Structure formats: structure tokens, C-alpha cells
Amino acid sequence: WIVIAHDVARGGLRNFVLARIGAAEPTGARFEPPPNFDRDRYLRGSLGRFTGGSELEVRLAVDAEVAPYLRERPWHASQTIVERADGGIEVSFRLNHLNDIERRILACGAHAEVLAPPELRERMRVTAAALHDCYKK
């Protein structure tokens, strides 16, 4: 569960996870959503807590071991799947932030490869290198 609210410190809309709010005090301050705010449009490209600006096409190659999980329980409403001859899939999403998808891909281990966008592929490469360094000892 999240609360979409104006963050005074950052000067804009932010998503606040309810479970992380330890205490709250009334301040008397009020927040009115911007007149053109559309909750559904704001959240459309979000996979979880993080919401960004421009939508990106995220494409993954997922092997036959993990593919059933994405077939059975889609990660996002925009998800499309193309079946591959080897039993794996190519799955695509239209997302506007990469943090949450990065964490889901990491949960798949070596069973998922980022095909696009290049910035997500690079983030995964950097993380994989850090994991390698962590476990090489």
C-alpha cells in the first residue's frame, strides 16, 4: 500500500509506503492534488513503489525454468509475451521506472536476461559484477 502525496522536502509528488511510516503528526497543512492529476495515468507505468516520467520499453529473455511464473502471474498490465522454441519467452513491459523491475529480474538469477533498454542492461551488468566480487572469496 502506498500514499501518493506532496513531499515538501522534495517539492513534488512522491509515493510513500505505508509500512515505512513509523509515526505521523497532524500539521494542519493541506495538500490538493494538481488539477490535471490522473491517478491511473500516474501509476500506469509503475511496477511497484517507484514511479517515474517517460515510459520505457523493457524487454527480457526468460528461460524455460522461470517462464511459467511470468505466464501464470504477470508482473504488469502492459506485459506481452512471445513464446520461444526452447520453451523460454521474450517478455515486454511499458514502465516508467527501473528500480522495481531490476529487483524482480535479480530474483530470477541467471534465468532472465535484459534485452532493453540499454540503461537497465548496464545496471544489471554493474550489479552482476558486484555480486561476482562479493562471492569470489
N, CA, C and O atoms as a GROMACS GRO file, in nm:
protein
  548
    1TRP      N    1   0.083  -0.117   0.000
    1TRP     CA    2   0.000   0.000   0.000
    1TRP      C    3   0.088   0.124   0.000
    1TRP      O    4   0.187   0.132   0.072
    2ILE      N    5   0.050   0.220  -0.081
    2ILE     CA    6   0.124   0.346  -0.087
    2ILE      C    7   0.027   0.463  -0.074
    2ILE      O    8  -0.093   0.452  -0.101
    3VAL      N    9   0.082   0.574  -0.032
    3VAL     CA   10   0.010   0.700  -0.030
    3VAL      C   11   0.082   0.791  -0.128
    3VAL      O   12   0.204   0.809  -0.118
    4ILE      N   13   0.009   0.848  -0.220
    4ILE     CA   14   0.065   0.946  -0.312
    4ILE      C   15   0.039   1.083  -0.249
    4ILE      O   16  -0.075   1.121  -0.226
    5ALA      N   17   0.148   1.156  -0.221
    5ALA     CA   18   0.133   1.284  -0.152
    5ALA      C   19   0.241   1.381  -0.197
    5ALA      O   20   0.340   1.342  -0.260
    6HIS      N   21   0.220   1.506  -0.164
    6HIS     CA   22   0.319   1.610  -0.191
    6HIS      C   23   0.429   1.602  -0.086
    6HIS      O   24   0.401   1.609   0.034
    7ASP      N   25   0.552   1.586  -0.131
    7ASP     CA   26   0.667   1.582  -0.042
    7ASP      C   27   0.724   1.724  -0.034
    7ASP      O   28   0.784   1.773  -0.130
    8VAL      N   29   0.705   1.787   0.078
    8VAL     CA   30   0.750   1.925   0.096
    8VAL      C   31   0.901   1.935   0.077
    8VAL      O   32   0.950   2.029   0.015
    9ALA      N   33   0.976   1.838   0.130
    9ALA     CA   34   1.123   1.842   0.122
    9ALA      C   35   1.172   1.832  -0.022
    9ALA      O   36   1.273   1.894  -0.057
   10ARG      N   37   1.103   1.756  -0.105
   10ARG     CA   38   1.147   1.737  -0.244
   10ARG      C   39   1.066   1.820  -0.343
   10ARG      O   40   1.100   1.825  -0.462
   11GLY      N   41   0.962   1.885  -0.296
   11GLY     CA   42   0.885   1.975  -0.380
   11GLY      C   43   0.807   1.907  -0.492
   11GLY      O   44   0.799   1.961  -0.602
   12GLY      N   45   0.749   1.791  -0.466
   12GLY     CA   46   0.670   1.726  -0.570
   12GLY      C   47   0.600   1.601  -0.519
   12GLY      O   48   0.614   1.563  -0.403
   13LEU      N   49   0.525   1.540  -0.609
   13LEU     CA   50   0.455   1.416  -0.574
   13LEU      C   51   0.554   1.304  -0.549
   13LEU      O   52   0.654   1.290  -0.620
   14ARG      N   53   0.526   1.224  -0.447
   14ARG     CA   54   0.607   1.107  -0.415
   14ARG      C   55   0.514   0.997  -0.366
   14ARG      O   56   0.403   1.021  -0.321
   15ASN      N   57   0.564   0.876  -0.378
   15ASN     CA   58   0.493   0.760  -0.326
   15ASN      C   59   0.553   0.724  -0.190
   15ASN      O   60   0.674   0.708  -0.178
   16PHE      N   61   0.469   0.712  -0.090
   16PHE     CA   62   0.513   0.676   0.045
   16PHE      C   63   0.454   0.540   0.079
   16PHE      O   64   0.333   0.521   0.072
   17VAL      N   65   0.540   0.446   0.117
   17VAL     CA   66   0.495   0.313   0.156
   17VAL      C   67   0.442   0.320   0.298
   17VAL      O   68   0.514   0.361   0.390
   18LEU      N   69   0.316   0.281   0.316
   18LEU     CA   70   0.254   0.291   0.448
   18LEU      C   71   0.332   0.215   0.555
   18LEU      O   72   0.344   0.264   0.667
   19ALA      N   73   0.384   0.098   0.522
   19ALA     CA   74   0.457   0.018   0.621
   19ALA      C   75   0.583   0.088   0.672
   19ALA      O   76   0.634   0.052   0.778
   20ARG      N   77   0.633   0.185   0.598
   20ARG     CA   78   0.755   0.255   0.640
   20ARG      C   79   0.727   0.380   0.723
   20ARG      O   80   0.820   0.442   0.774
   21ILE      N   81   0.602   0.416   0.736
   21ILE     CA   82   0.568   0.535   0.814
   21ILE      C   83   0.560   0.493   0.960
   21ILE      O   84   0.469   0.420   1.000
   22GLY      N   85   0.657   0.539   1.040
   22GLY     CA   86   0.665   0.500   1.180
   22GLY      C   87   0.579   0.584   1.271
   22GLY      O   88   0.529   0.536   1.372
   23ALA      N   89   0.561   0.708   1.236
   23ALA     CA   90   0.482   0.800   1.318
   23ALA      C   91   0.435   0.914   1.230
   23ALA      O   92   0.499   0.949   1.131
   24ALA      N   93   0.322   0.971   1.267
   24ALA     CA   94   0.269   1.085   1.193
   24ALA      C   95   0.206   1.182   1.291
   24ALA      O   96   0.147   1.142   1.392
   25GLU      N   97   0.219   1.309   1.260
   25GLU     CA   98   0.159   1.413   1.343
   25GLU      C   99   0.083   1.509   1.252
   25GLU      O  100   0.132   1.544   1.145
   26PRO      N  101  -0.034   1.550   1.293
   26PRO     CA  102  -0.106   1.649   1.212
   26PRO      C  103  -0.033   1.784   1.216
   26PRO      O  104   0.012   1.828   1.321
   27THR      N  105  -0.022   1.847   1.100
   27THR     CA  106   0.044   1.977   1.092
   27THR      C  107  -0.054   2.088   1.058
   27THR      O  108  -0.023   2.207   1.073
   28GLY      N  109  -0.171   2.049   1.013
   28GLY     CA  110  -0.267   2.149   0.969
   28GLY      C  111  -0.249   2.186   0.823
   28GLY      O  112  -0.338   2.247   0.763
   29ALA      N  113  -0.136   2.149   0.765
   29ALA     CA  114  -0.112   2.178   0.623
   29ALA      C  115  -0.199   2.088   0.538
   29ALA      O  116  -0.225   1.973   0.573
   30ARG      N  117  -0.243   2.141   0.426
   30ARG     CA  118  -0.327   2.064   0.334
   30ARG      C  119  -0.258   2.051   0.200
   30ARG      O  120  -0.182   2.138   0.158
   31PHE      N  121  -0.286   1.942   0.135
   31PHE     CA  122  -0.232   1.916   0.002
   31PHE      C  123  -0.349   1.891  -0.092
   31PHE      O  124  -0.433   1.804  -0.066
   32GLU      N  125  -0.354   1.964  -0.197
   32GLU     CA  126  -0.454   1.941  -0.301
   32GLU      C  127  -0.383   1.886  -0.424
   32GLU      O  128  -0.284   1.944  -0.470
   33PRO      N  129  -0.431   1.776  -0.476
   33PRO     CA  130  -0.368   1.723  -0.598
   33PRO      C  131  -0.373   1.828  -0.709
   33PRO      O  132  -0.466   1.908  -0.716
   34PRO      N  133  -0.273   1.827  -0.796
   34PRO     CA  134  -0.277   1.919  -0.909
   34PRO      C  135  -0.408   1.900  -0.986
   34PRO      O  136  -0.459   1.788  -0.993
   35PRO      N  137  -0.464   2.005  -1.044
   35PRO     CA  138  -0.594   1.995  -1.109
   35PRO      C  139  -0.598   1.891  -1.222
   35PRO      O  140  -0.702   1.832  -1.248
   36ASN      N  141  -0.486   1.869  -1.288
   36ASN     CA  142  -0.483   1.774  -1.400
   36ASN      C  143  -0.432   1.636  -1.359
   36ASN      O  144  -0.402   1.553  -1.445
   37PHE      N  145  -0.423   1.610  -1.228
   37PHE     CA  146  -0.369   1.483  -1.180
   37PHE      C  147  -0.463   1.369  -1.214
   37PHE      O  148  -0.582   1.374  -1.185
   38ASP      N  149  -0.408   1.267  -1.276
   38ASP     CA  150  -0.483   1.146  -1.312
   38ASP      C  151  -0.411   1.028  -1.249
   38ASP      O  152  -0.306   0.987  -1.297
   39ARG      N  153  -0.467   0.975  -1.142
   39ARG     CA  154  -0.403   0.866  -1.067
   39ARG      C  155  -0.368   0.748  -1.156
   39ARG      O  156  -0.258   0.694  -1.147
   40ASP      N  157  -0.460   0.708  -1.242
   40ASP     CA  158  -0.435   0.593  -1.329
   40ASP      C  159  -0.320   0.619  -1.425
   40ASP      O  160  -0.237   0.530  -1.447
   41ARG      N  161  -0.314   0.738  -1.482
   41ARG     CA  162  -0.203   0.772  -1.572
   41ARG      C  163  -0.071   0.778  -1.495
   41ARG      O  164   0.032   0.733  -1.545
   42TYR      N  165  -0.075   0.833  -1.375
   42TYR     CA  166   0.044   0.845  -1.291
   42TYR      C  167   0.103   0.708  -1.259
   42TYR      O  168   0.224   0.690  -1.260
   43LEU      N  169   0.017   0.611  -1.230
   43LEU     CA  170   0.062   0.478  -1.189
   43LEU      C  171   0.076   0.378  -1.304
   43LEU      O  172   0.128   0.269  -1.284
   44ARG      N  173   0.030   0.412  -1.423
   44ARG     CA  174   0.026   0.319  -1.536
   44ARG      C  175   0.160   0.249  -1.562
   44ARG      O  176   0.161   0.128  -1.584
   45GLY      N  177   0.270   0.320  -1.559
   45GLY     CA  178   0.400   0.262  -1.588
   45GLY      C  179   0.476   0.215  -1.466
   45GLY      O  180   0.594   0.182  -1.476
   46SER      N  181   0.410   0.211  -1.352
   46SER     CA  182   0.476   0.173  -1.228
   46SER      C  183   0.461   0.023  -1.203
   46SER      O  184   0.354  -0.034  -1.222
   47LEU      N  185   0.570  -0.039  -1.161
   47LEU     CA  186   0.567  -0.181  -1.129
   47LEU      C  187   0.554  -0.203  -0.978
   47LEU      O  188   0.522  -0.314  -0.934
   48GLY      N  189   0.577  -0.101  -0.902
   48GLY     CA  190   0.573  -0.114  -0.756
   48GLY      C  191   0.573   0.023  -0.693
   48GLY      O  192   0.491   0.109  -0.725
   49ARG      N  193   0.666   0.043  -0.603
   49ARG     CA  194   0.672   0.168  -0.528
   49ARG      C  195   0.716   0.286  -0.613
   49ARG      O  196   0.667   0.398  -0.595
   50PHE      N  197   0.809   0.263  -0.706
   50PHE     CA  198   0.870   0.373  -0.779
   50PHE      C  199   0.791   0.409  -0.903
   50PHE      O  200   0.744   0.323  -0.977
   51THR      N  201   0.777   0.540  -0.925
   51THR     CA  202   0.708   0.592  -1.042
   51THR      C  203   0.798   0.699  -1.102
   51THR      O  204   0.854   0.781  -1.030
   52GLY      N  205   0.810   0.696  -1.232
   52GLY     CA  206   0.899   0.792  -1.298
   52GLY      C  207   0.825   0.877  -1.398
   52GLY      O  208   0.705   0.903  -1.382
   53GLY      N  209   0.895   0.921  -1.500
   53GLY     CA  210   0.838   1.009  -1.601
   53GLY      C  211   0.806   0.936  -1.729
   53GLY      O  212   0.699   0.877  -1.743
   54SER      N  213   0.899   0.940  -1.822
   54SER     CA  214   0.877   0.882  -1.954
   54SER      C  215   0.874   0.729  -1.947
   54SER      O  216   0.949   0.667  -1.873
   55GLU      N  217   0.784   0.672  -2.026
   55GLU     CA  218   0.777   0.526  -2.031
   55GLU      C  219   0.891   0.470  -2.115
   55GLU      O  220   0.934   0.529  -2.214
   56LEU      N  221   0.938   0.354  -2.073
   56LEU     CA  222   1.044   0.280  -2.142
   56LEU      C  223   0.991   0.142  -2.177
   56LEU      O  224   0.910   0.086  -2.104
   57GLU      N  225   1.036   0.089  -2.289
   57GLU     CA  226   1.004  -0.050  -2.318
   57GLU      C  227   1.112  -0.136  -2.256
   57GLU      O  228   1.230  -0.124  -2.289
   58VAL      N  229   1.072  -0.224  -2.167
   58VAL     CA  230   1.162  -0.319  -2.104
   58VAL      C  231   1.136  -0.455  -2.168
   58VAL      O  232   1.023  -0.503  -2.171
   59ARG      N  233   1.243  -0.516  -2.219
   59ARG     CA  234   1.232  -0.648  -2.281
   59ARG      C  235   1.329  -0.743  -2.213
   59ARG      O  236   1.445  -0.710  -2.189
   60LEU      N  237   1.280  -0.863  -2.182
   60LEU     CA  238   1.361  -0.965  -2.117
   60LEU      C  239   1.352  -1.095  -2.194
   60LEU      O  240   1.248  -1.128  -2.251
   61ALA      N  241   1.462  -1.170  -2.196
   61ALA     CA  242   1.462  -1.309  -2.240
   61ALA      C  243   1.461  -1.393  -2.114
   61ALA      O  244   1.550  -1.380  -2.030
   62VAL      N  245   1.360  -1.478  -2.100
   62VAL     CA  246   1.344  -1.559  -1.980
   62VAL      C  247   1.347  -1.705  -2.021
   62VAL      O  248   1.277  -1.745  -2.114
   63ASP      N  249   1.428  -1.784  -1.953
   63ASP     CA  250   1.443  -1.924  -1.992
   63ASP      C  251   1.323  -2.008  -1.948
   63ASP      O  252   1.234  -1.960  -1.878
   64ALA      N  253   1.322  -2.134  -1.992
   64ALA     CA  254   1.209  -2.224  -1.969
   64ALA      C  255   1.184  -2.253  -1.821
   64ALA      O  256   1.073  -2.289  -1.784
   65GLU      N  257   1.284  -2.238  -1.739
   65GLU     CA  258   1.267  -2.265  -1.595
   65GLU      C  259   1.181  -2.159  -1.527
   65GLU      O  260   1.100  -2.192  -1.440
   66VAL      N  261   1.199  -2.033  -1.564
   66VAL     CA  262   1.128  -1.924  -1.499
   66VAL      C  263   1.005  -1.878  -1.578
   66VAL      O  264   0.915  -1.817  -1.521
   67ALA      N  265   1.000  -1.906  -1.706
   67ALA     CA  266   0.890  -1.861  -1.791
   67ALA      C  267   0.751  -1.894  -1.737
   67ALA      O  268   0.662  -1.810  -1.746
   68PRO      N  269   0.729  -2.013  -1.679
   68PRO     CA  270   0.593  -2.042  -1.628
   68PRO      C  271   0.543  -1.941  -1.525
   68PRO      O  272   0.423  -1.914  -1.519
   69TYR      N  273   0.632  -1.887  -1.446
   69TYR     CA  274   0.592  -1.791  -1.343
   69TYR      C  275   0.539  -1.661  -1.404
   69TYR      O  276   0.444  -1.602  -1.351
   70LEU      N  277   0.599  -1.617  -1.513
   70LEU     CA  278   0.551  -1.495  -1.577
   70LEU      C  279   0.425  -1.522  -1.659
   70LEU      O  280   0.344  -1.431  -1.678
   71ARG      N  281   0.408  -1.642  -1.708
   71ARG     CA  282   0.284  -1.677  -1.777
   71ARG      C  283   0.168  -1.682  -1.678
   71ARG      O  284   0.058  -1.633  -1.707
   72GLU      N  285   0.192  -1.741  -1.561
   72GLU     CA  286   0.087  -1.761  -1.461
   72GLU      C  287   0.050  -1.634  -1.386
   72GLU      O  288  -0.067  -1.612  -1.354
   73ARG      N  289   0.149  -1.552  -1.359
   73ARG     CA  290   0.125  -1.432  -1.279
   73ARG      C  291   0.200  -1.315  -1.341
   73ARG      O  292   0.315  -1.289  -1.307
   74PRO      N  293   0.135  -1.243  -1.432
   74PRO     CA  294   0.201  -1.129  -1.497
   74PRO      C  295   0.252  -1.027  -1.396
   74PRO      O  296   0.192  -1.005  -1.291
   75TRP      N  297   0.363  -0.966  -1.431
   75TRP     CA  298   0.423  -0.864  -1.344
   75TRP      C  299   0.358  -0.728  -1.361
   75TRP      O  300   0.361  -0.646  -1.269
   76HIS      N  301   0.300  -0.702  -1.479
   76HIS     CA  302   0.247  -0.569  -1.507
   76HIS      C  303   0.137  -0.580  -1.611
   76HIS      O  304   0.137  -0.672  -1.693
   77ALA      N  305   0.042  -0.487  -1.607
   77ALA     CA  306  -0.071  -0.488  -1.700
   77ALA      C  307  -0.028  -0.476  -1.846
   77ALA      O  308  -0.098  -0.523  -1.936
   78SER      N  309   0.086  -0.414  -1.871
   78SER     CA  310   0.134  -0.395  -2.009
   78SER      C  311   0.211  -0.516  -2.061
   78SER      O  312   0.257  -0.515  -2.176
   79GLN      N  313   0.226  -0.618  -1.980
   79GLN     CA  314   0.310  -0.734  -2.016
   79GLN      C  315   0.260  -0.802  -2.143
   79GLN      O  316   0.141  -0.832  -2.158
   80THR      N  317   0.354  -0.827  -2.233
   80THR     CA  318   0.327  -0.909  -2.351
   80THR      C  319   0.433  -1.018  -2.355
   80THR      O  320   0.547  -0.998  -2.313
   81ILE      N  321   0.394  -1.134  -2.407
   81ILE     CA  322   0.483  -1.249  -2.412
   81ILE      C  323   0.490  -1.303  -2.554
   81ILE      O  324   0.389  -1.316  -2.622
   82VAL      N  325   0.612  -1.334  -2.596
   82VAL     CA  326   0.636  -1.404  -2.722
   82VAL      C  327   0.704  -1.536  -2.684
   82VAL      O  328   0.810  -1.537  -2.623
   83GLU      N  329   0.641  -1.644  -2.723
   83GLU     CA  330   0.696  -1.777  -2.693
   83GLU      C  331   0.819  -1.804  -2.780
   83GLU      O  332   0.823  -1.764  -2.896
   84ARG      N  333   0.916  -1.872  -2.724
   84ARG     CA  334   1.036  -1.910  -2.798
   84ARG      C  335   1.038  -2.063  -2.813
   84ARG      O  336   0.980  -2.134  -2.732
   85ALA      N  337   1.103  -2.110  -2.916
   85ALA     CA  338   1.106  -2.253  -2.947
   85ALA      C  339   1.169  -2.336  -2.835
   85ALA      O  340   1.138  -2.454  -2.821
   86ASP      N  341   1.258  -2.276  -2.755
   86ASP     CA  342   1.327  -2.350  -2.649
   86ASP      C  343   1.247  -2.359  -2.520
   86ASP      O  344   1.298  -2.408  -2.419
   87GLY      N  345   1.122  -2.312  -2.520
   87GLY     CA  346   1.038  -2.314  -2.401
   87GLY      C  347   1.046  -2.187  -2.319
   87GLY      O  348   0.966  -2.166  -2.227
   88GLY      N  349   1.140  -2.103  -2.352
   88GLY     CA  350   1.152  -1.974  -2.286
   88GLY      C  351   1.057  -1.874  -2.350
   88GLY      O  352   0.980  -1.908  -2.440
   89ILE      N  353   1.064  -1.752  -2.303
   89ILE     CA  354   0.980  -1.645  -2.356
   89ILE      C  355   1.060  -1.517  -2.369
   89ILE      O  356   1.164  -1.500  -2.306
   90GLU      N  357   1.010  -1.428  -2.452
   90GLU     CA  358   1.055  -1.290  -2.450
   90GLU      C  359   0.937  -1.211  -2.396
   90GLU      O  360   0.827  -1.217  -2.451
   91VAL      N  361   0.960  -1.139  -2.290
   91VAL     CA  362   0.852  -1.065  -2.224
   91VAL      C  363   0.884  -0.916  -2.229
   91VAL      O  364   0.999  -0.875  -2.212
   92SER      N  365   0.780  -0.836  -2.254
   92SER     CA  366   0.797  -0.690  -2.266
   92SER      C  367   0.700  -0.619  -2.173
   92SER      O  368   0.590  -0.668  -2.145
   93PHE      N  369   0.742  -0.501  -2.127
   93PHE     CA  370   0.662  -0.417  -2.040
   93PHE      C  371   0.682  -0.272  -2.082
   93PHE      O  372   0.784  -0.238  -2.141
   94ARG      N  373   0.584  -0.187  -2.053
   94ARG     CA  374   0.598  -0.042  -2.069
   94ARG      C  375   0.601   0.015  -1.927
   94ARG      O  376   0.498   0.024  -1.860
   95LEU      N  377   0.721   0.055  -1.881
   95LEU     CA  378   0.740   0.101  -1.744
   95LEU      C  379   0.801   0.240  -1.744
   95LEU      O  380   0.863   0.282  -1.841
   96ASN      N  381   0.781   0.312  -1.633
   96ASN     CA  382   0.838   0.446  -1.624
   96ASN      C  383   0.942   0.460  -1.513
   96ASN      O  384   0.981   0.572  -1.477
   97HIS      N  385   0.985   0.348  -1.458
   97HIS     CA  386   1.092   0.349  -1.358
   97HIS      C  387   1.156   0.212  -1.358
   97HIS      O  388   1.088   0.112  -1.382
   98LEU      N  389   1.286   0.203  -1.332
   98LEU     CA  390   1.358   0.076  -1.344
   98LEU      C  391   1.390   0.007  -1.212
   98LEU      O  392   1.430  -0.110  -1.214
   99ASN      N  393   1.376   0.073  -1.098
   99ASN     CA  394   1.416   0.011  -0.971
   99ASN      C  395   1.342  -0.118  -0.941
   99ASN      O  396   1.404  -0.219  -0.908
  100ASP      N  397   1.210  -0.116  -0.953
  100ASP     CA  398   1.132  -0.235  -0.916
  100ASP      C  399   1.154  -0.351  -1.013
  100ASP      O  400   1.160  -0.466  -0.969
  101ILE      N  401   1.166  -0.324  -1.141
  101ILE     CA  402   1.190  -0.432  -1.238
  101ILE      C  403   1.330  -0.490  -1.218
  101ILE      O  404   1.349  -0.611  -1.234
  102GLU      N  405   1.426  -0.406  -1.183
  102GLU     CA  406   1.561  -0.457  -1.158
  102GLU      C  407   1.559  -0.560  -1.045
  102GLU      O  408   1.625  -0.664  -1.055
  103ARG      N  409   1.486  -0.533  -0.940
  103ARG     CA  410   1.479  -0.626  -0.826
  103ARG      C  411   1.411  -0.757  -0.865
  103ARG      O  412   1.452  -0.864  -0.820
  104ARG      N  413   1.309  -0.748  -0.948
  104ARG     CA  414   1.242  -0.871  -0.992
  104ARG      C  415   1.332  -0.955  -1.082
  104ARG      O  416   1.333  -1.078  -1.073
  105ILE      N  417   1.407  -0.888  -1.168
  105ILE     CA  418   1.499  -0.961  -1.256
  105ILE      C  419   1.607  -1.029  -1.173
  105ILE      O  420   1.641  -1.144  -1.198
  106LEU      N  421   1.660  -0.958  -1.074
  106LEU     CA  422   1.761  -1.018  -0.986
  106LEU      C  423   1.708  -1.141  -0.916
  106LEU      O  424   1.783  -1.236  -0.892
  107ALA      N  425   1.579  -1.142  -0.881
  107ALA     CA  426   1.519  -1.259  -0.817
  107ALA      C  427   1.518  -1.380  -0.910
  107ALA      O  428   1.510  -1.494  -0.864
  108CYS      N  429   1.527  -1.357  -1.040
  108CYS     CA  430   1.530  -1.467  -1.138
  108CYS      C  431   1.671  -1.523  -1.156
  108CYS      O  432   1.688  -1.626  -1.222
  109GLY      N  433   1.770  -1.457  -1.101
  109GLY     CA  434   1.908  -1.502  -1.116
  109GLY      C  435   1.948  -1.504  -1.264
  109GLY      O  436   1.917  -1.412  -1.339
  110ALA      N  437   2.018  -1.608  -1.304
  110ALA     CA  438   2.068  -1.619  -1.441
  110ALA      C  439   1.961  -1.668  -1.538
  110ALA      O  440   1.992  -1.697  -1.654
  111HIS      N  441   1.837  -1.677  -1.494
  111HIS     CA  442   1.729  -1.726  -1.579
  111HIS      C  443   1.663  -1.616  -1.662
  111HIS      O  444   1.577  -1.645  -1.744
  112ALA      N  445   1.703  -1.491  -1.641
  112ALA     CA  446   1.646  -1.378  -1.715
  112ALA      C  447   1.759  -1.287  -1.761
  112ALA      O  448   1.851  -1.257  -1.686
  113GLU      N  449   1.750  -1.244  -1.886
  113GLU     CA  450   1.848  -1.151  -1.943
  113GLU      C  451   1.776  -1.028  -1.994
  113GLU      O  452   1.676  -1.039  -2.067
  114VAL      N  453   1.825  -0.911  -1.958
  114VAL     CA  454   1.768  -0.786  -2.008
  114VAL      C  455   1.811  -0.766  -2.153
  114VAL      O  456   1.930  -0.771  -2.184
  115LEU      N  457   1.714  -0.745  -2.241
  115LEU     CA  458   1.743  -0.714  -2.381
  115LEU      C  459   1.735  -0.564  -2.407
  115LEU      O  460   1.807  -0.512  -2.492
  116ALA      N  461   1.648  -0.495  -2.335
  116ALA     CA  462   1.631  -0.350  -2.350
  116ALA      C  463   1.559  -0.298  -2.225
  116ALA      O  464   1.486  -0.373  -2.161
  117PRO      N  465   1.580  -0.172  -2.191
  117PRO     CA  466   1.663  -0.070  -2.253
  117PRO      C  467   1.809  -0.085  -2.212
  117PRO      O  468   1.841  -0.154  -2.116
  118PRO      N  469   1.898  -0.018  -2.286
  118PRO     CA  470   2.042  -0.029  -2.255
  118PRO      C  471   2.078   0.012  -2.112
  118PRO      O  472   2.167  -0.048  -2.052
  119GLU      N  473   2.009   0.113  -2.057
  119GLU     CA  474   2.043   0.157  -1.922
  119GLU      C  475   2.010   0.050  -1.817
  119GLU      O  476   2.079   0.040  -1.716
  120LEU      N  477   1.905  -0.028  -1.839
  120LEU     CA  478   1.874  -0.136  -1.746
  120LEU      C  479   1.973  -0.250  -1.763
  120LEU      O  480   2.016  -0.311  -1.665
  121ARG      N  481   2.010  -0.278  -1.885
  121ARG     CA  482   2.111  -0.382  -1.910
  121ARG      C  483   2.241  -0.345  -1.839
  121ARG      O  484   2.306  -0.432  -1.780
  122GLU      N  485   2.280  -0.217  -1.845
  122GLU     CA  486   2.402  -0.172  -1.778
  122GLU      C  487   2.389  -0.181  -1.626
  122GLU      O  488   2.484  -0.223  -1.559
  123ARG      N  489   2.276  -0.145  -1.573
  123ARG     CA  490   2.255  -0.157  -1.428
  123ARG      C  491   2.271  -0.302  -1.384
  123ARG      O  492   2.332  -0.330  -1.281
  124MET      N  493   2.218  -0.395  -1.462
  124MET     CA  494   2.228  -0.537  -1.429
  124MET      C  495   2.373  -0.583  -1.439
  124MET      O  496   2.418  -0.664  -1.358
  125ARG      N  497   2.447  -0.532  -1.539
  125ARG     CA  498   2.588  -0.569  -1.554
  125ARG      C  499   2.668  -0.524  -1.433
  125ARG      O  500   2.749  -0.600  -1.381
  126VAL      N  501   2.644  -0.402  -1.388
  126VAL     CA  502   2.716  -0.349  -1.272
  126VAL      C  503   2.681  -0.430  -1.147
  126VAL      O  504   2.770  -0.462  -1.067
  127THR      N  505   2.555  -0.463  -1.130
  127THR     CA  506   2.513  -0.543  -1.014
  127THR      C  507   2.574  -0.683  -1.020
  127THR      O  508   2.620  -0.734  -0.918
  128ALA      N  509   2.573  -0.744  -1.137
  128ALA     CA  510   2.631  -0.878  -1.153
  128ALA      C  511   2.780  -0.877  -1.120
  128ALA      O  512   2.831  -0.969  -1.057
  129ALA      N  513   2.851  -0.772  -1.163
  129ALA     CA  514   2.993  -0.761  -1.132
  129ALA      C  515   3.015  -0.747  -0.981
  129ALA      O  516   3.108  -0.807  -0.926
  130ALA      N  517   2.930  -0.669  -0.916
  130ALA     CA  518   2.941  -0.652  -0.771
  130ALA      C  519   2.912  -0.784  -0.699
  130ALA      O  520   2.978  -0.817  -0.601
  131LEU      N  521   2.814  -0.860  -0.748
  131LEU     CA  522   2.785  -0.991  -0.690
  131LEU      C  523   2.901  -1.086  -0.710
  131LEU      O  524   2.936  -1.163  -0.620
  132HIS      N  525   2.961  -1.081  -0.827
  132HIS     CA  526   3.077  -1.167  -0.854
  132HIS      C  527   3.188  -1.137  -0.755
  132HIS      O  528   3.248  -1.228  -0.697
  133ASP      N  529   3.216  -1.007  -0.735
  133ASP     CA  530   3.320  -0.968  -0.640
  133ASP      C  531   3.286  -1.014  -0.497
  133ASP      O  532   3.374  -1.054  -0.421
  134CYS      N  533   3.161  -1.008  -0.464
  134CYS     CA  534   3.116  -1.048  -0.330
  134CYS      C  535   3.137  -1.197  -0.304
  134CYS      O  536   3.171  -1.237  -0.193
  135TYR      N  537   3.117  -1.279  -0.408
  135TYR     CA  538   3.121  -1.424  -0.391
  135TYR      C  539   3.248  -1.491  -0.439
  135TYR      O  540   3.259  -1.614  -0.431
  136LYS      N  541   3.342  -1.416  -0.489
  136LYS     CA  542   3.464  -1.480  -0.542
  136LYS      C  543   3.559  -1.526  -0.432
  136LYS      O  544   3.654  -1.600  -0.460
  137LYS      N  545   3.538  -1.485  -0.310
  137LYS     CA  546   3.627  -1.518  -0.200
  137LYS      C  547   3.604  -1.660  -0.150
  137LYS      O  548   3.671  -1.704  -0.057
   0.00000   0.00000   0.00000
